Amino acid sequence: MSTPDNAISIQNVTKLFWGIEAVSRCSFNINGGTVTGIIGPNGAGKSTLFNLIGGQYIPDYGDILIGEKYVTGFTANQVAQRGLFRTFQVAHEYPRMTLIDNLKIAPINQKGESLLYNLFSSKKIKEEEIIYEKKALEVLKILELDHLKNEQAGFLSGGQKKLLEFGRILMSEPKIVLLDEISAGINRTLMQKLITIIKTINKEKNVTFCVIEHDMDLIKELCNTVIVMTQGSVLAKGTFEEIVKNKEVQEAYLGLEGQ
């Protein structure tokens, strides 16, 4: 059941591919203003679930809510209108555009996208462009990429591309952010920087984060609650300390049986 405190509510969600359940009768709630980790072995259905929440896939059964609003079957753009954005395991960027231009085009519902505004309100569009350029510079500074603002994004390292993708989300003033394997390809120094940024945004702006991650040190340091998935459904939910002591989790995921 969804309540006003829930940022995301997953209700008996199932997704089939060729008759096989990638996500199977999955249900859980994520409270607003928290950082929640989702862990589980490869093939547990974690990324498929993110694709369902983010509007890349449509559930075969069940419902998804953002707050108290049903978004089952919404497109990615419609979900974004509700304030939910996500990253992917492989970062998406415009490789031939500069970093600052990658960020400037990220916010949704820009006036420059409207034909009427282009025809009759060019002054307002220019004012908006100035605002977004200033904001893009601020985001690049937060990410410590401002020295590369005029470089083409295609020349960034894998870790820097993930930071840039995260910056594109920040440009859109998100309410909820889904992070899919954000640590992959990022060195420990960059990872600590990103953890600090996530914590700051979560605390200061009350942005809800949900993180798929294999790095248990990151999960331990970052997450209030951890959800363990296996075979497409939820096996356990609790604090990190509760999860690592859970015998079912040890047997199904952590591989500690008999130790």
C-alpha positions as CSV (number, residue, x, y, z in Angstrom):
1,M,0.0,0.0,0.0
2,S,1.3,3.4,-0.9
3,T,1.3,6.2,1.7
4,P,2.3,9.9,1.4
5,D,5.7,9.0,2.9
6,N,6.5,6.7,0.0
7,A,8.6,8.0,-2.9
8,I,8.2,4.7,-4.8
9,S,5.8,1.8,-4.3
10,I,6.2,-1.4,-6.2
11,Q,3.1,-3.6,-6.0
12,N,3.2,-7.2,-7.1
13,V,5.2,-6.2,-10.3
14,T,6.0,-9.0,-12.8
15,K,7.9,-8.7,-16.1
16,L,8.2,-11.7,-18.5
17,F,10.6,-12.2,-21.4
18,W,9.8,-15.1,-23.7
19,G,7.7,-16.6,-20.9
20,I,10.4,-16.3,-18.2
21,E,9.8,-14.1,-15.2
22,A,12.7,-11.6,-15.0
23,V,10.8,-9.8,-12.2
24,S,8.4,-11.9,-10.3
25,R,5.6,-10.6,-8.0
26,C,8.0,-8.0,-6.6
27,S,6.7,-5.7,-3.9
28,F,8.3,-3.0,-1.7
29,N,8.1,0.6,-0.7
30,I,10.9,3.3,-0.7
31,N,10.4,6.1,1.8
32,G,11.0,9.7,0.6
33,G,14.2,11.4,1.5
34,T,16.1,8.1,2.0
35,V,19.0,6.3,0.2
36,T,18.0,2.7,-0.5
37,G,20.4,0.1,-1.9
38,I,19.2,-2.8,-4.0
39,I,21.6,-5.8,-4.1
40,G,21.5,-9.3,-5.4
41,P,23.3,-11.8,-7.7
42,N,23.5,-11.2,-11.4
43,G,20.2,-12.1,-13.0
44,A,18.2,-11.2,-9.9
45,G,16.1,-8.7,-11.8
46,K,17.6,-5.5,-10.4
47,S,18.2,-3.6,-13.7
48,T,15.0,-4.9,-15.2
49,L,13.1,-3.5,-12.2
50,F,14.8,-0.1,-12.7
51,N,13.7,-0.2,-16.4
52,L,10.2,-0.8,-15.2
53,I,10.2,2.1,-12.7
54,G,12.0,4.4,-15.2
55,G,9.5,3.7,-18.0
56,Q,11.9,1.8,-20.3
57,Y,9.7,-1.4,-19.9
58,I,6.0,-1.9,-19.2
59,P,5.1,-4.4,-16.4
60,D,3.0,-7.5,-17.5
61,Y,1.4,-7.4,-14.1
62,G,1.3,-5.2,-11.0
63,D,1.5,-1.5,-10.4
64,I,4.2,1.2,-9.8
65,L,3.5,4.4,-7.9
66,I,5.6,7.5,-7.5
67,G,4.2,9.1,-4.4
68,E,0.5,8.3,-4.5
69,K,0.4,8.6,-8.3
70,Y,0.1,5.4,-10.4
71,V,2.7,5.5,-13.2
72,T,2.3,1.9,-14.4
73,G,3.0,1.9,-18.2
74,F,4.2,5.6,-18.2
75,T,7.0,6.4,-20.7
76,A,10.4,7.5,-19.5
77,N,9.5,11.1,-20.3
78,Q,6.2,10.9,-18.4
79,V,8.0,9.5,-15.4
80,A,10.6,12.3,-15.6
81,Q,7.7,14.8,-15.5
82,R,7.0,13.3,-12.0
83,G,10.6,14.1,-11.0
84,L,12.2,10.6,-11.3
85,F,15.4,10.2,-13.3
86,R,18.0,7.4,-13.7
87,T,21.5,6.5,-14.8
88,F,22.5,3.4,-16.7
89,Q,25.3,0.9,-16.3
90,V,26.9,2.4,-19.4
91,A,26.8,6.2,-19.3
92,H,24.9,8.1,-21.9
93,E,26.3,11.3,-23.2
94,Y,26.5,13.4,-26.4
95,P,30.1,12.6,-27.3
96,R,30.7,15.5,-29.8
97,M,29.2,18.1,-27.5
98,T,31.1,19.9,-24.8
99,L,30.5,19.1,-21.1
100,I,28.7,22.3,-20.5
101,D,26.4,21.9,-23.5
102,N,25.7,18.3,-22.4
103,L,24.4,19.8,-19.1
104,K,22.6,22.8,-20.6
105,I,20.3,20.6,-22.8
106,A,19.4,18.3,-19.9
107,P,16.6,20.1,-18.1
108,I,13.1,19.0,-19.3
109,N,10.4,21.4,-20.5
110,Q,12.8,24.1,-21.7
111,K,11.1,27.1,-23.4
112,G,13.4,26.8,-26.4
113,E,11.8,23.5,-27.2
114,S,8.5,25.3,-27.9
115,L,7.9,26.6,-31.5
116,L,5.7,29.4,-30.1
117,Y,8.4,30.6,-27.7
118,N,11.0,30.5,-30.5
119,L,8.8,32.7,-32.7
120,F,7.5,35.2,-30.1
121,S,9.6,35.1,-27.0
122,S,13.3,34.9,-28.0
123,K,14.2,37.2,-25.1
124,K,12.8,34.8,-22.6
125,I,14.6,31.9,-24.3
126,K,17.9,33.8,-24.0
127,E,17.3,34.6,-20.4
128,E,16.6,30.9,-19.8
129,E,19.9,29.9,-21.6
130,I,21.8,32.2,-19.3
131,I,20.2,30.6,-16.2
132,Y,21.0,27.1,-17.5
133,E,24.6,28.0,-18.4
134,K,25.2,29.4,-14.8
135,K,23.6,26.3,-13.3
136,A,25.7,24.0,-15.6
137,L,28.9,25.7,-14.4
138,E,27.8,25.2,-10.8
139,V,27.1,21.5,-11.4
140,L,30.4,21.0,-13.1
141,K,32.1,22.7,-10.2
142,I,30.4,20.3,-7.7
143,L,31.6,17.4,-9.8
144,E,35.1,18.9,-10.1
145,L,34.8,18.8,-13.9
146,D,34.6,22.5,-14.5
147,H,38.2,22.6,-15.9
148,L,36.9,20.4,-18.7
149,K,33.8,22.4,-19.4
150,N,34.7,23.1,-23.1
151,E,36.0,19.6,-23.9
152,Q,34.0,17.1,-25.9
153,A,32.3,14.6,-23.7
154,G,33.5,11.7,-25.9
155,F,37.1,12.2,-24.6
156,L,36.2,11.7,-20.9
157,S,37.2,8.5,-19.0
158,G,34.5,6.1,-18.1
159,G,34.3,7.4,-14.6
160,Q,34.1,11.0,-15.7
161,K,31.3,10.1,-18.1
162,K,29.3,8.7,-15.2
163,L,29.9,11.9,-13.2
164,L,28.6,13.9,-16.3
165,E,25.5,11.7,-16.6
166,F,24.9,12.3,-12.9
167,G,25.3,16.0,-13.5
168,R,22.7,15.9,-16.3
169,I,20.2,14.5,-13.7
170,L,21.1,17.3,-11.2
171,M,20.3,19.9,-13.9
172,S,16.7,18.7,-13.9
173,E,16.0,19.2,-10.2
174,P,15.1,15.6,-9.5
175,K,12.9,14.3,-6.7
176,I,14.0,10.7,-7.1
177,V,17.2,9.3,-8.6
178,L,17.8,5.7,-9.6
179,L,21.6,4.9,-9.8
180,D,22.5,1.7,-11.7
181,E,26.0,0.4,-10.9
182,I,27.3,3.9,-10.5
183,S,30.7,2.7,-9.1
184,A,31.6,0.5,-12.1
185,G,34.6,2.0,-13.9
186,I,35.1,4.7,-11.2
187,N,38.3,4.8,-9.1
188,R,38.1,5.0,-5.3
189,T,38.8,8.7,-5.2
190,L,36.0,9.6,-7.7
191,M,33.8,7.1,-5.8
192,Q,34.3,8.9,-2.5
193,K,33.6,12.2,-4.2
194,L,30.3,10.9,-5.6
195,I,29.3,9.4,-2.2
196,T,29.8,12.8,-0.6
197,I,27.8,14.5,-3.4
198,I,24.9,12.1,-3.0
199,K,24.8,12.4,0.7
200,T,24.9,16.2,0.5
201,I,22.0,16.4,-2.1
202,N,20.0,13.8,-0.1
203,K,20.4,15.9,3.1
204,E,20.1,19.4,1.7
205,K,17.5,18.9,-1.1
206,N,15.7,15.9,0.3
207,V,16.2,13.9,-2.9
208,T,15.4,10.2,-2.7
209,F,18.1,7.9,-4.1
210,C,17.8,4.2,-5.0
211,V,21.1,2.5,-5.8
212,I,21.8,-0.8,-7.5
213,E,25.3,-1.7,-6.5
214,H,27.7,-4.7,-6.1
215,D,30.2,-2.6,-4.0
216,M,29.2,-3.5,-0.5
217,D,31.4,-0.8,1.0
218,L,29.5,1.8,-0.9
219,I,26.1,0.2,0.2
220,K,27.3,0.2,3.8
221,E,28.4,3.8,3.7
222,L,25.6,5.3,1.7
223,C,22.3,3.4,2.3
224,N,19.7,3.7,5.1
225,T,17.9,0.6,3.9
226,V,19.0,-2.4,1.8
227,I,16.7,-4.5,-0.3
228,V,18.0,-8.0,-1.4
229,M,16.6,-9.4,-4.6
230,T,16.9,-12.9,-6.0
231,Q,15.1,-14.6,-8.8
232,G,13.2,-11.5,-9.6
233,S,11.6,-10.9,-6.2
234,V,12.5,-9.5,-2.8
235,L,14.3,-11.9,-0.4
236,A,15.0,-9.5,2.5
237,K,14.8,-5.8,3.5
238,G,16.6,-4.1,6.4
239,T,19.6,-2.1,7.5
240,F,23.0,-3.2,6.2
241,E,23.8,-4.8,9.5
242,E,20.6,-6.8,9.5
243,I,21.1,-7.9,5.9
244,V,24.6,-9.3,6.3
245,K,23.4,-11.3,9.4
246,N,20.4,-12.7,7.5
247,K,21.0,-16.5,6.9
248,E,18.9,-16.5,3.8
249,V,20.9,-13.7,2.3
250,Q,24.1,-15.4,3.2
251,E,23.1,-18.5,1.4
252,A,21.5,-16.9,-1.6
253,Y,23.8,-14.0,-2.3
254,L,26.8,-13.5,0.0
255,G,28.0,-17.1,-0.4
256,L,28.8,-17.5,3.3
257,E,27.0,-20.8,3.9
258,G,29.2,-23.2,5.9
259,Q,31.7,-20.5,6.9
